Amino acid sequence: MSKLKRAQYDALLEPLQVQLANAARWLQHSGRRLVVVFEGRDTAGKGGVIQAIHEHINPRQCRVVALPKPSEREASQWYFQRYAAHLPAAGEIVLFDRSWYNRAGVEKVMGFASDAQVAAFLNATPAFEKQLIDDGILLFKYWLCCDQAKQEKRFADRRQDPLKGWKLSPIDLEARSRYRAYTDAREAMLKATHTAHAPWTLVDFNDQKLGRLTLIQDLLDRLPDTRIDAPDMTLPPLPGKPLREHYNVLQPIPTLKV
């Protein structure tokens, strides 16, 4: 359980979300493009921090990309092709909930990619990311760290919560027995792709609330310190009395008595 109470967390998160909204306004004004990659073990907390980031940003500007397994056609393409199709245009933000690094993680550990394919990926990725950065994209990569005991507890919580059942798949269950293999794959990935132009940032997400706050603050610190004031929206008075709608509405469900 988090050491932060919900009220404390909300009070700390709100000013960060205001800064995120300011950053989004700057991106839109400047035409810059932002890509943030979120990787980590199952249950680490990728979805929660992504939601906290995009919650108060225009969804037309900020998109979350969480791709399913590739189709037969996509599997025959250049590996990065289906990810490149989701890169941002001017002023946009793209948050990758898992990314091209699937090849170095789940695909390697679960045997969905050959050793040769994984080696080729690790060799090609620094050059691919250098091209993105040279083209002007702001690229940030985060790995969310989660201990095995914490992961086990979160798996159990998902299994017992009907609203979180969709988060638990057969692949997740199989991954439980391969914790060490995922560790080895992660270390190989970091060694090959932690570069000066696109470094990895590891964040402790054993406490998810604290992890979200830490990651968001780090992201804000890495963005250019440029503020664009919000436009002054003055609401002129209505020309007459407010109009009332006339329609047939669905009746509310009466309170159930037990």
N, C-alpha and C positions, 0 to 999 in steps of 0.2 A: 504494500500500500504506500502511496506517496506520502512524504512528510509534509507536503503542502496541502492545506485544506482547500476545498473548492473555492471558497471566497477569496483566499489569498492568491490562488492561481489566477482566477479571473481578473483580480485587481492588477496583477503583474502582466497578464497577457494583453489587456486592453490597450495600453500605450504602445506596445509593440505592434499591434494590429493597426493602430493609427499611423505609425511609421511605415508599415507595409503599404497602406493606402497612399501615403505621400510618395513612396518609391514608385508605385504603379503609375501615379500621375506624372512623375518625372520621366518614366520610361515612355509613356504615351506622348509626352511633349517632345522628347528628344529623338524618338524613333529607335531607341536602343532595343535589343532583344535579350531576353533572359531565359536561360535553361537551368533548372535545378534537378539533379539526379538524386533520388532517394533509394538506397540499397540497405540491406540488412537481413537478418534471419527472420523467419516467420514469427509473428507476434511481436516483433521489435517495437512497432508503433509508427510505421510509415504513414498509414492512413490517417491517424490522428493528427500528426504534425502537418500533413498536407492540407487537411481540412482547416486547421487553425490559420494557415497561411492564406488560403484563397477565400475564406469565409466572407470577408468584407471587401473583396475586389470584384469588379465587374466580370461576370463569367464570359463575356465576349472578349475580354482582354486576357484573362487568366484561365488556362485550360489544364486539366489533369489528364495525363495519358497513362493508361494501364492496359497494355496490349495482351490479348490472349495468346495461346500458342500459335505459331505461324501456320497458315494454310499450306496446302501442298504447293500452290503457286508461289507463295512467299518464301517457302523453304528452298525454292530453286533460284531465288534472286541473290544479289549481293547482300551479304548479311545485314549491313547497316541500312539497307534501302527502306525498309518499312518504318524504321525509327526516323530517318531523315524526312519522311513525308509529314511528320508531326512537328518539325522544328518551327519556331515562331517567326512571324513576319514582324515588320516594324512596330514597336510599341507593345508587343505581346510578351506574355509570360507562359512558359510551359513547364509543368511539374511532372517529372517522370516517376510514377509509382512502379518501381523496377524499370529497367532500361535495357540497353544493348548489353549490359553486364550479366544478363541472364545466361549468356554463353559461358561465362567464367564461373558461374555459380550453379544454379539448378541443372542446366544442361550438362555440365561436366559431371557433377556428383551423381545425377540420376541416369547417366549414360545416354542422354539424348543427343550428345555431340561427341565426335571422336576426339582422341588426343590430338590428332593433327589439326582438326578444326579449332580446338581450343587454343593450341599454340599459335595458329595463324591469327586468331582473334586478338590474343594478347600482344602479338607483334604489330598488328595493324591499328589498334585502338589509339595509342599516343598520336599517330599521324592523323587519324580521323578527327580527334578532338582538337589538334593544332589547327586543322583547316577551319573548324567551327570558330575558334577564337580569332584566327587571322581574318575571318570574314566579319568580325565585329560582335559575335555572340558573347554574352557574359555567361560563362559556364561554371557551375559550382556542383561539387560531388560530395555527398554525405553518406557515411556508413553508420547505421544505428546499431550500437552494441547492446547485446542482451545475453546474460548468463543462462546456462542450461536450466538451472533450478527455476529461474524466473520464467523462462519459456514454457516449462512444464506446467507451471501454475496457470499461465495464460491459456495454454491449450485446454486445460481442465475447465477453465471458466467458459471458454467458447463452447465446449461440448455440452455444458449445462444450461447455457443461455440460448433460448430459441431464436432470439434476435441476432445472435452472432454465429448461428450454425453455418451460414453460407461461407464464413471465413475458414472453415475447417474442411479440407479436401483430402482425398486418399493420398495425394502427393505430400501434403503436410504430415500425415501420419507416418508415411514412409521416411520422410526426412528426419523424424525424431531419432531414428536408429543410426543416422549418419551425421551426427553433430560434429564429430572429429573430422570427417571428410569435408564438411562445409568449412571448418576452420582452416584446413590445409588449402582448400580452394581459394578462400578469401586471402590468405597470406600470399599465395602465388599471384593473385590478381593485383593486390596492393603493390607488390614488388615490381610488377611489369607496367603498371599504369599510374602510379603516383609520380607525376612529373612536375617540373617547375611551372609549366604553363597550365596544367590541369591537376592540381594536387587533390588528394582525398582529405576530408576532415572527418575524424571519428568522434562520435558523440555518445556518451553513456545514456542509454535509454532503459536501464533497469528501473529508474523512476521516470515514468513517461511524462508526467507534468513538468518536472524539472528539465527533462531532455528536450521537450518542445520549446520551452523558454530559452534554453541555452542555444539550440540550433537557430531559432529565429533571430536572436540577438546577434549571433555570429554572421548570419546571412546579411542582416542590415549593416553590420560593420564593414562588410566586404563590398557593398554597393557604393558607388560614388556619392559623396556627401552633397547632393544637389536637391534643393527643395523648390517645388513649384507650388505657389499658393493656389488654393481652390478658388474657382471663379465666384464672384459675389452674386449669389442668386437672390434677387429681391422679388418677393411675391407681391405684385400689384393687387389692389383691392378688386373684388369681383364687381361686375357691372350691376348686379342686383342681388337678391336674396339667394342663398344656396338652394339648388334644386334637389328634390328628393326623388329617388328612383321608385318606379312602380313595377313590380314583378312578382311572379309566383315563386316562392322560395321553398326549399326542402325543409320540412319540419324537423326540429332536433329530436334525437332519440330521448324518450323520457328516462329519467333516472331509474335505474334498476333497484328494486328493493330485495335484499337478501332475506 
